[in-house]
């Protein structure tokens, strides 16, 4: 028997949800309903400095108001750091991660013009600590200097040993997939474990999707490039890849992607102003 499809909506509780989040959540929920699949809510709260309990409460209130329901219990990433530590340890055992003590200013200074950027717009890491002497690394560790763990991209892609690809699907035809070639090299030596927390978005998302049996990842077009890096991590860790759909972004009148940090109108504010869940569906272009 084929496995039931598993979809998920995975917001970060560092601000209130807006129309863009509503579209992604509703699309995942509707696809799960139409296919007889499962719908999961995951709270991606690894950023302990910015995550707030009131934002988690707001996420639950907003999604409930929209008419969504999900399986319990809800997975909160901050409660599962050991899962990510084990995954990072597996990569370390393959000699694929190395400590990096460089600050952002040091990275900017060491980057040479013309500066190449990764898909997030950050300068491609110039390799300051790649291949550093073990003695120097130990001295910095013994001084309790904070460090990130970066992926040695050249070693990682060589170990993967084949042309990586991922499959995309359309919400209108889940049975038909298109193969996309993955290009993780464009991320350079990406941070896999951050200085302030034992994981990164990339590592935790890949691990959680596998542990939760997610079969279909539906998320915004702004995360399409991340799929290249995620596909590499899946190959290295021996994790089954989901299929992906990266939907169009809901934008402001000026064409800018909606943002929590820029204070775009939240779902809670819209609710207070009398907007209904049906109005939200109309605004994001979903059928009523």
Helices and strands as residue ranges (DSSP letters): E 6-9, H 19-35, E 38-43, H 53-65, E 75-76, G 77-79, H 81-93, E 97-100, H 104-110, H 134-142, E 148-151, H 153-160, E 165-170, E 173-181, G 184-187, E 191-193, H 201-211, E 216-220, G 221-223, H 226-237, E 243-247, H 267-272, H 277-284
